[in-house]
């Protein structure tokens, strides 16, 4: 599929691919196929769960990611992507933590070859109000951090 995408499409959209899978498996294959077809470097869109949280809440965020998003892990396609990377589950792949941790996560994906990041905001909290507040805080912080990567 990466060969076909490189030859015929403008890029690929990923979910459940960590930085290693992207940098060592996906980018080299799709970029090579694009070059051989005389096409420009493809765009690599990575879908990643993101949660702004206080130090010490990272495990809670990762557990929530595993609980609400892990249904994808049973798909053979996603299992193969996990095998190509270092993450063993979606919680390990998620970008979680304070502002510095999130920015570092964005930079790791960029350095792996990601051209566009599609984020699934992953709020944490004990009730609806806390979840909604977490989602909006994360969205605001992500918008500011993204400016640093332009």
C-alpha positions in Angstrom: 0.0 0.0 0.0 2.9 2.4 0.7 4.3 1.7 -2.7 1.0 2.5 -4.4 0.5 5.6 -2.2 3.9 6.8 -3.1 3.4 6.2 -6.8 -0.1 7.6 -7.1 -1.2 9.7 -4.1 0.0 12.8 -2.3 0.8 10.8 0.8 -0.7 8.7 3.5 -2.8 9.0 6.7 -1.8 6.9 9.6 -3.3 5.8 12.9 -1.5 3.6 15.4 2.0 4.3 14.1 4.6 5.5 16.5 7.7 7.6 15.6 9.9 4.5 15.0 7.3 2.8 12.7 7.0 6.1 10.8 10.7 6.9 10.5 12.0 3.5 9.9 9.2 1.8 8.0 6.7 4.1 6.5 8.7 7.2 5.3 11.4 5.3 3.6 9.0 3.1 1.6 6.6 5.7 0.5 9.3 8.3 -0.2 11.2 5.8 -2.4 8.1 4.9 -4.3 7.3 8.6 -4.9 10.8 9.3 -6.1 10.9 6.3 -8.5 7.6 7.5 -9.9 8.9 11.1 -10.3 6.6 12.5 -7.7 7.4 15.0 -4.9 7.9 13.8 -1.4 4.6 12.6 0.0 2.8 14.1 3.0 2.7 11.9 6.0 -0.3 12.5 8.3 -0.1 10.9 11.7 -3.2 10.5 13.9 -2.1 10.6 17.5 -4.0 10.9 20.8 -2.9 13.9 22.8 -3.6 14.6 26.5 -2.5 17.6 28.5 -2.1 16.5 32.1 -0.1 17.3 35.2 3.1 15.5 36.0 2.0 12.2 37.7 -1.2 11.9 35.6 0.5 10.4 32.6 -0.4 6.8 33.5 -4.0 7.9 33.9 -4.0 9.4 30.5 -2.4 6.3 28.9 -4.9 4.0 30.7 -7.7 6.1 29.3 -6.3 5.9 25.8 -6.1 2.1 26.1 -9.6 1.9 27.4 -11.4 4.1 24.9 -9.2 3.7 21.8 -7.7 0.2 22.0 -10.4 -1.5 19.8 -8.1 -0.7 16.9 -5.4 -2.9 18.3 -7.2 -6.0 17.2 -7.0 -5.0 13.5 -4.3 -6.9 11.6 -3.2 -3.6 9.9 -2.7 -1.9 13.3 -1.0 -4.9 14.8 1.6 -4.8 12.0 2.2 -1.1 12.6 2.7 -1.7 16.3 5.2 -4.5 15.4 7.2 -1.9 13.4 7.4 0.5 16.3 8.3 0.6 19.9 4.8 1.2 21.4 3.0 -2.0 22.6 -0.4 -0.3 22.8 -2.1 2.9 21.9 -1.4 4.3 25.4 2.3 4.1 24.9 1.9 5.8 21.5 -0.1 8.7 22.9 1.5 12.1 23.5 0.7 12.9 27.2 2.0 15.2 29.8 2.6 18.9 30.4 3.3 21.5 27.7 7.0 20.5 27.4 6.2 16.8 27.0 3.6 17.5 24.4 6.0 19.8 22.4 8.7 17.1 22.7 6.2 14.5 21.3 5.3 16.8 18.4 9.0 17.2 17.6 9.6 13.4 17.7 6.9 12.9 15.1 8.1 15.8 13.0 11.7 14.4 13.1 10.4 11.0 12.1 9.1 12.5 8.9 5.5 13.4 9.8 4.4 16.5 7.8 0.9 16.8 9.4 -0.3 15.8 12.8 -4.0 14.9 13.3 -4.7 14.9 17.0 -7.4 13.0 18.8 -7.8 15.1 22.0 -7.9 12.7 25.0 -9.4 14.4 28.0 -9.1 13.1 31.5 -11.3 13.7 34.5 -13.7 12.1 37.0 -16.9 13.6 35.6 -18.3 15.3 32.5 -17.4 18.8 33.6 -13.8 17.8 34.2 -13.6 15.9 30.9 -14.9 18.9 29.0 -12.5 21.3 30.8 -9.6 19.0 30.0 -10.5 18.8 26.4 -10.7 22.6 26.0 -7.4 23.1 28.0 -5.7 20.6 25.8 -7.0 22.2 22.6 -5.8 25.7 23.7 -2.4 24.5 24.7 -2.0 22.4 21.5 -2.9 25.5 19.4 -0.2 27.5 21.0 2.4 24.8 20.8 1.8 24.2 17.1 2.9 27.8 16.4 6.4 26.8 17.7 6.7 24.1 15.0 5.9 26.3 12.0 
